[in-house]
Amino acid sequence: MVRDGSTAERRLEGRLRRLRSAGHRITAQRRAVLRALAMMGCACGAEDVHARARRIYPRLGLVTVYRTLAALVREGLAQTVQLDDGRVRYELRDDGRHHHHLVCLSCGSIARLEACALGRLQSAGRRRGFRVTAHRLELFGYCENCQPWEARHEAR
């Protein structure tokens, strides 16, 4: 989700600098993949990234997209999201901030959930001597569009 153009461009350039400093060449193809991933938001499949990035760089191959996504994950610039359907999805990491996902079991839509209530669980783990380094949470159910009409109105 590209927000403010100048902020988005600064983030893009910062990510490209990190890739370059890790020894990766910055090509037009890699730039297109990174830009497409930033525009798409959260939890996108490689094929979806490929389709979007081809609007920027029409000759981009799917193998290049997979290799670029793997490099972004290796360098900590992106992460994988694996849901119950077996597909691997990718999303950019947000500089230390994280989010969770709402996944519709009917249409497959994935919505970003900014709220995080897992702090107490992490604290409980620390009290038991466990060092928590990360966590992920996906909530499964039905989006507003897929719920029966009656159920939408009962919930309000």
C-alpha positions in Angstrom: 0.0 0.0 0.0 1.9 3.0 -1.2 0.9 5.9 1.0 2.4 9.3 0.6 4.5 9.3 -2.6 7.6 10.9 -1.1 7.5 8.6 2.0 7.0 5.5 -0.2 9.9 6.5 -2.5 12.2 7.0 0.5 11.2 3.6 1.9 11.7 2.0 -1.5 15.2 3.6 -1.9 16.1 2.6 1.6 15.2 -1.0 0.9 17.2 -0.9 -2.3 20.2 0.4 -0.4 19.9 -2.5 2.0 19.8 -5.0 -0.9 22.8 -3.3 -2.5 24.8 -3.3 0.8 24.1 -7.0 1.1 25.7 -7.6 -2.3 22.7 -7.7 -4.6 22.7 -5.8 -7.9 19.9 -3.4 -8.2 18.3 -4.1 -11.5 15.1 -2.7 -13.1 13.5 -6.1 -12.5 14.2 -6.1 -8.8 13.1 -2.5 -8.5 9.8 -3.5 -10.3 9.2 -6.4 -7.9 9.9 -4.3 -4.8 7.7 -1.5 -6.1 4.8 -3.9 -6.9 5.1 -5.6 -3.5 4.9 -2.2 -1.8 1.9 -1.2 -3.9 0.0 -4.4 -3.2 0.1 -4.3 0.6 -0.1 -7.5 2.6 0.1 -11.2 1.9 0.5 -11.4 -1.9 1.3 -14.5 -3.9 4.3 -14.5 -6.1 2.1 -14.8 -9.2 0.1 -11.7 -8.1 3.4 -9.8 -7.5 4.5 -10.9 -11.0 1.3 -9.7 -12.6 1.6 -6.3 -11.0 5.3 -5.9 -11.6 4.9 -6.7 -15.3 2.9 -3.4 -15.5 6.2 -1.7 -14.5 8.6 -4.0 -16.4 6.7 -6.0 -19.1 9.5 -8.5 -19.8 9.8 -9.6 -16.2 9.8 -13.4 -15.7 8.2 -15.3 -12.9 11.5 -17.0 -11.9 13.0 -13.5 -11.4 10.1 -12.6 -9.1 10.6 -15.7 -7.0 14.4 -15.1 -6.8 13.9 -11.5 -5.8 11.3 -12.3 -3.2 13.6 -14.9 -1.7 16.4 -12.3 -1.6 14.0 -9.8 0.1 13.1 -12.4 2.7 16.8 -13.4 3.3 17.7 -9.8 3.9 14.9 -9.2 6.3 13.1 -6.8 4.0 10.1 -9.1 3.4 8.5 -12.0 5.2 6.5 -15.0 4.1 2.9 -15.5 5.2 1.6 -19.1 5.2 -2.1 -19.7 5.7 -4.1 -22.9 5.7 -4.4 -23.1 1.9 -0.8 -24.1 1.4 0.1 -21.0 -0.7 3.1 -18.9 0.3 2.5 -15.2 0.3 4.9 -12.3 0.7 4.7 -8.9 2.3 7.2 -6.2 3.1 8.3 -5.8 6.7 7.4 -2.5 8.3 10.5 -1.4 10.1 9.8 -3.1 13.4 6.0 -2.8 13.3 4.0 -5.8 12.7 0.4 -6.7 11.9 -1.8 -9.8 11.9 -4.4 -11.0 9.3 -8.1 -11.6 9.0 -8.7 -14.4 6.5 -12.1 -15.0 4.9 -12.8 -18.7 4.5 -15.3 -18.1 1.7 -13.7 -15.6 -0.7 -10.1 -15.9 0.5 -9.7 -12.2 1.0 -7.0 -11.2 3.5 -7.3 -8.0 5.5 -4.6 -6.4 7.6 -5.2 -6.2 11.4 -3.1 -3.6 13.1 -4.1 -4.4 16.6 -1.9 -6.8 18.6 -3.0 -8.2 22.0 -0.3 -10.8 22.4 1.9 -8.8 24.7 0.6 -10.6 27.8 1.3 -14.0 26.2 4.8 -12.9 25.3 5.3 -11.7 28.9 4.1 -15.0 30.2 6.6 -16.8 28.0 9.4 -14.6 29.3 8.5 -15.3 32.9 9.0 -19.0 32.1 12.5 -18.3 30.7 11.4 -18.4 27.0 12.9 -15.7 24.8 10.2 -14.7 22.3 11.6 -13.4 19.0 8.5 -13.1 16.9 4.9 -14.1 16.6 2.2 -14.4 14.0 -1.6 -14.5 14.3 -4.2 -15.2 11.6 -7.9 -15.0 12.5 -10.1 -17.1 10.2 -13.8 -16.5 9.6 -16.1 -14.7 7.1 -15.7 -11.2 5.8 -18.7 -8.9 5.8 -19.5 -9.5 2.2 -19.5 -13.3 2.6 -21.7 -13.5 5.8 -25.4 -14.2 5.4 -27.3 -10.9 5.5 -29.0 -11.9 8.9 -25.7 -12.6 10.5 -24.3 -9.2 9.5 -27.2 -7.5 11.2 -27.2 -9.6 14.3 -23.6 -8.8 15.0 -24.3 -5.1 15.2 
